[in-house]
Amino acid sequence: MSTCKICNHNLESVINFGEMPISNRYVTDPGISDEYTYVLEVAFCPSCYMVQLVNCVEPTEMFNDEYAFYSSTSSGMEKHFKEQADEIIHFNDDMERPFVVELGCNDGIMLKHIATAGISHLGVEPSANVADIAITNGVNVAKIFFNVESADQIKKEYGAATVICGSNVTCHIEDINSVFEGVSHLLSDDGIFFFEDPYIYDIVSKHSFDQIYDEHIYYFSALSVKNLAERHGLELYDVKFHEVHGGEARYYIRRKSGESNDVTVSVQKCLDKEKSINLHKIEGYKEFKDNVDKVSSDLKQILVDLKAQGHEVVGYGATSKSTTLLKYAGVDNSLIKFISDTTPTKINKFTPGTHIPIKPYEAFINECPEYTLLLAWNHKNEILEKESNYRNNGGKFITFFPEVGVE
Ligand code: DWN
């Protein structure tokens, strides 16, 4: 029986996806025989409500100097992080000694604006290749993992932080108790900690199971974050929702003041919304598996049918997410000719597990395929706008959440 990484209570299994490769480890040889795999299983803790992976891959296997994902590959994300930076700058207006710490700053997509504003800051980024880009962007970076020990080091060197934040990083850290303990230690008395990650409410409602992969260890809700914060003398006081990355929630946390257990109106609204679909009980996750299986089999079927009719299909965006989608649905290089991607480090490699060739964007333009599987579905608006000529000329995108369709 597996136990919760936060409170040690017995977990209840939600889905076991079977053997999976590391989502961001693109292979150079499609004939590779010793690809690293682990069992991807997601489970629910009925005590603290956290949805989590049962088995975790060693962090250094995932985050190292060959990390393949660069945040600054989408104009939508550039805009999102500029707005986030503006919010941080505004929050610091009244602070005597503003100091911003970002966990997992990647290539500096957000912190570069804080640096430009002349605010003291530190990006904590263990993946050296992306950290180096952030440094080139004028960002102050420590190439380390964030935990209670590094938080202590940062406080000794820079003082307390008025803002600690992390986007798409908190859910990546297995020892999350250590992160919250570190935050509690590093945060100034009037400071805030906020983080944003894929929202389990969206994942369950949209059936977007591709969010489940090695890097995403936790699938947060206000229910689980409230609990987690309270374990560390902190309180959740606000939640905001963003459409980026397929639907994310941003959780705002501060030091708990006084003994009262009252919750703010916005947090209560969010808890009620989550309880309305039973995310506080295993029952809330029962239909999820059936919905995931339906999307997977429908996706494979449409691709098999298109192939039988003589059509070629390519993919758009070699996302980390698609590693789970393609592998679980059984979609490989016999059904997808190639995937186009704009990230130089992925080009001319092959997708983990399914070994579909990754080609530069120009290959998509030159081949002008009849059908394109929109793997980077979370950037749909940006991509459909960019590819309006393709669609006007008869090109069709295959989408799959909440159900498989062609548009
Ligand atoms: O949490 C995480 C999220 C935030 O980012 C990480 N664990 C890893 C990563 O996940 P992902 O790889 O699923 O993220 P994206 O943003 O969905 O990846 C998009 C991919 O598509 C990139 O490889 C870039 C590519 N792309 C493209 O080729 N053309 C993206 C756009 C917008 C495009 O127009």
Residues whose N, C-alpha, C, O or C-beta is under 5 A from the ligand:
A	BS01	DWN	F69 T73 S74 N168 E215 G317 A318 T319 S320 K321 S340 D341 T342 T343 A376 N378 H379
